[in-house]
Structures are given as structure tokens and as C-alpha cells.
Amino acid sequence: MRTITVGHLEHCQLCDHKGLQTILPLGHQPVVQEYLTDKTLHEPETTYPLNLCRCASCGLLQLDYIVDPKIVFPTNYPYRTGLTNMLIRNFRALADILEKKYKLTPQDLIVDIGSNDGTLLHGFKDKGMRVLGIEPTDAARVANKNGVTTLQAYLNKDSAKKAVKKYGLARIVTATNVFAHINDVPALMANIKTLLAPDGIFVSESQYIMDIFKKLEFDTIYHEHLRFYGLKPLAKLFIEHGCSLVDAERISAAGGSIRVFAQKGKHPMSAQAKKLIAAEEAAGIYDGAMLRDWAKRILQAKNDLVALVLRCKKSGARVVGVGSPARANTLLGYTKINDQLLDYACEKSGSPKIGMFTPGTHIPVVDEKHLLSDQPDYALLLSWHIGEELMKILRKQGYRGKFIMPLPRPRIISK
Ligand SMILES: [Zn+2]
């Protein structure tokens, strides 16, 4: 595997095979975290091609256009892990699982790559272990303020060496939702190997292609996610870099993810991981015809959702969005559900997106308290992957209108 350059790709990101097949063209879209301000709302916006493609040789699903990481992850990147309850719960559970599985002790160092505001490391710190975050954005400052030691830097040769020199080798290196984001995988693997102790474990969590496939979660496709992994190509990738995928499990985070455990050197794969690979093959995620059928179902869901929202609007009803996660911007951009159709999208109090506008679709983002005082007729669940949980909370808080669940089957919920 080689370093992938910015711009249009003609070769597979994993095996270098030339000729990628387009499975799902999602149009030209802006970068999902590029929220607009009162001022930038009146400026031109840059959009980039967003196409999900398949390698005919190794089967890896990937984008065929790479946006410059400095544009995709600016230092003022508005995402904060600590604001998402489900992620907090997932990360606490991860600390418990790893402590038990690898008999971690307080001397052990845990390093998290792309550690954001330090939410994941908090779980380990509470258990008395040594922790170190590596995070390029300003979220590193929040982490340090909250007592999670964090190096504000991109993970590279220098920062990895600096970390080892100052803190020693890591028993565990974690990378949640970054493994599919980085274009220089050979360097990433080399740096992880630098950080890891000889018996160390690398734990990565990524959105899982099986969940994306089964639940039509095409909204997880955006420029941050360069590749959509099944275990089969991941296992190959680790071997290529002198490591072994030793175990894997499915978890519910981010609408369905895969947690993968790897080690330096040659080690056997667990029966559970082998079973998951067999299930991937049986489901057809490496089969071009099955994927094209999947893309057709997505197009149908899109048409149904647009028709449903238009019906609501024609009846004179008001429709708003609930949540404004990054992924919603793919859903909104692809369906063209914009500020003409949604009055606003509401976010949890404290979200840095409040007061801004969604990229491309220009929907104003407001505090979710506004939903309760405003009581619009329909609330479109933009964070539909946690839709059930959200509906319960909003009902409890007193929202009386109807909900629209956008995917996998667009429908109105009035309960
Ligand atoms: Zn390939």
C-alpha cells in the first residue's frame, strides 16, 4: 500500500489496481464540517466529487477523490467527542474491556491517536493508568484542561518519537474513527509500530461496511472517510505492514462499527474474526452486482424521502431537523433537502455549530431548546442512527409533533 495523494484517484488505495468502478455517485459536495457563518454564507462554496467506488481486484470500497486533509480537518474542527453520549458510553466500555482482556495495570501507557477532547482516555485515566492523547486540532486544549495529557500534533515520525522518548512505549494504542480517515497508511502503520511495546495491542474502531450495507447508511460516506473497511481487506493491510489482525468484534458505535485488535509480528486470527470474514463474503459486500443493487435501493430511499418531505410541505406543515451531525450533510446534500424545506436544525446546547449554517444546504443551526418552544409539525431525525434514543428523549422533554425517520425506509412516526 502506498501513500495516497490529494485529488482524483485512478488506482485502488489498498492494492494499487488501476480502474475503480463507481458504485454510488453522490454528486459534488462541500466538506461536511465546513459550517458557514453569517459572513461566509454570502461567499462562494467549494465542492468536491463524492463517489463511492469499488476496486475490482481486492473489493475495497473507497472514495475516488481525496480532499487535502488540511481542508477536511482544520484546527478549528467543530466536532467534540464529549458532546455525544453514545460515544462516551462506548469509550467507557472500551476501557473496561481492554483492562480485563489484557490485564492492564496502572504502569501501562495508553496512547490514543486523534484523541479529540480526551473522552476515550478518561476511562483509562479513571482506572489509574498513564494516558497520552495525540490530537492536531484545538480539541487538544480542552483535553489538557480536563487533565488528559495531550500532544497537539498530527501523528507523524517526529511526534511519535517525541511521545516515546518522553512517555515510553505504549501497551495499548487506540485509533477510533481515524483509521479510515488517513491518506498515508504506510506512515500511520510505521508510527503505530513506533509507539507500541513489543507485546502491545493496537485497537482500531471504524464504521463497519456490513452495517453501512445492511442499513443503507450511505450518509456515512463523506470526504473524511477515504475507505470503508470490511475485515478481509483490513487483515490484508495489517499483514502488508508486518502486523496481524488477531481479533475483531462488532459494536453499536456510530450506527454500527467494527473494533479490531492487531499486534506486531505474526499471530493467529481468532475464530470470531474468521467467522465475521465469512459472513462478509456471504452477504456479498465484495460482489459488484450486489453493490449495484444496494446503490439502487439507496436511490429509491432518497426519492421516497424527498417525496415525503415535499408532501409535508405541500400540506402547509413546518419541517425542521433534529441534530446536525457531519453525516447529515451527506444526506442533505444528496437529497437536496435544504433551507427551503427545513426551517432549522437543532443541536444540543453547547454545540459549537449553533449559530452557524449547514454546508451546501444553508440550514441554520439552533439550540435544541428552540424545538420545544417552537413545536414544529415534523422533526426530521438527522441523527437517525440514534433515532430511537432521540425520540424518547425529545418526547420526555415535551416535543409534541411528528418525527420523520429518513432511512433505511423513510417514514413518519407519530407515537
Ligand atoms: Zn484493490
Boltz pocket constraint, residues with backbone or C-beta under 6 A from the ligand:
constraints:
  - pocket:
      binder: B
      contacts: [[A, 12], [A, 13], [A, 14], [A, 15], [A, 16], [A, 17], [A, 55], [A, 56], [A, 57], [A, 58], [A, 59], [A, 60]]
      max_distance: 6.0
